[in-house]
Amino acid sequence: FCEITCGRCNCCKDLYETIKQYGGDKFLELVDRDGEMSSFLKEVGNAATVLVPTNEAMRGVSVDNVKDVIQYHVLPQNAVNALWTTPFMSLGVEMQTMNNNAGPLRTEPFDLPANTTWEGGLTGFQIQGKNNAVNVVRSDISSACKGYITFVDGVLLP
């Protein structure tokens, strides 16, 4: 992804466009119900990792507080200005979300497969939230400028 974004070129995509490109339509329907979060995901260069529930995971889900749920799926840069990719998650970490009231998400430590790079692409591990857990099913999609998309099999409830 781009290291520096001027916002004047079409050299990279925003997080919203990347989620759409990779099939996160149902999550975006939820995002579109909150103008502030929709704008955030549509702004090129916003640095974040977005945990996107698959379309299957979104079916039949009723959400009362849209902003809280969406923010609980957005991981801003961590304390060392790095984005949350699966190799970092493998360390057994606490990850702050944009929803400061819900507390951090957590992972248990796990061994990285041989030849894993910083780009990751790891699946099959769990992210624990305040009230439930989700499994990573596709990860570290880096088509967005300064951002990553990771698909999960459920909706995290703050």
C-alpha angles and dihedrals in degrees: 000000000000116000093201125031122198094177091225100096136061092227094117140026132238122244093256093054091046093051089050093047092054097047107266094135097135092052089050090053086060092045091052089061089068115056096197095054092041089054091047092054092045095053111098113233101026103143113224146116112237120205102211120195110224118250088254091053091052095053111111094002114140115202122193102179102040098179093051092051095046093046089051087061095051119085113193121205113297127239093284093048093254126135121238108258123166096260088061091045089054090070093073101255145172112235122198116221131204086259099080093179096061099059128234131313116238140207130195116233117263136175118262117234115249115277094021111158130200086267089070113181091187123159139177100063131109133245112204120212132186094273106013145003134240133200123233109239101169126008152186099022101174104185090114120087108256092348146093133210122211121183120219133188098236148026116266110227116211 
